[in-house]
Amino acid sequence: MPEKTKTAILSDKPHLKKVEWDAQEAQQIIAPYARLKGGLMEALHALQHAFGYIPAESYDLLADAFNLSRAEVYGVKSFYHNFRDNPPGRHVIRVCQAESCQATGGRALTEHVQHLLGVKLGETTRDGHYTLEEVYCLGNCAVSPNITLDGRLHGRMSAARFDALLQTKRAAHD
C-alpha cells in the first residue's frame, strides 16, 4: 500500500486526515477487486477508506475495471447513503432518523444540531470541522435517540447532552 494511503487511514477514521485525489493510487486500490464477483462494492469501500469520499474522477476508472458504464457505477454508488461525494469534515456527526429515534425526540434533536452547526443534513460546516449526516438505525433503539460522533455511538441524546458533547470535542481537538 502506498505511503500516502497508509497515512490517510488513521484508526479507520479517514476524516482525520484528508488525502488529495491521485488517479494512479486509485487504480492500485481498485485493481485487486476487479477480479472479484461483487468487487465493485469492495472497491467503492476501499476508495472511500483511502480518500474519505468517492471522487467523481474515480467513476471512469471503476467503469473500465469492472466493464460497466459510468452511469452503472454512479447508480451503485449513489444507491448507498454511506458513500460520500465530497470530503467529509474533520469530525463526522450522524443523527439517526429511524422510527425509534423519531419517536423519542430525534427530529427535534436533528433540528437542534442543524441550527447549532449552521448546516443541514449532508453538509459540512464552512470551517470544515463538522459534517452532519443522516443514518437510518444505529441498532441502539433501546436508548433512542442516537447519534455517532467520529464513529462513536451516543445514546439517549438530547439537545443539552449534544451541546456538552460538542463542547468537549471542541475543547479536546479543535
Order of alpha helices (4+ residues) and beta strands (2+ residues): alpha-alpha-alpha-alpha-alpha-beta-alpha-alpha-beta-beta-beta-alpha
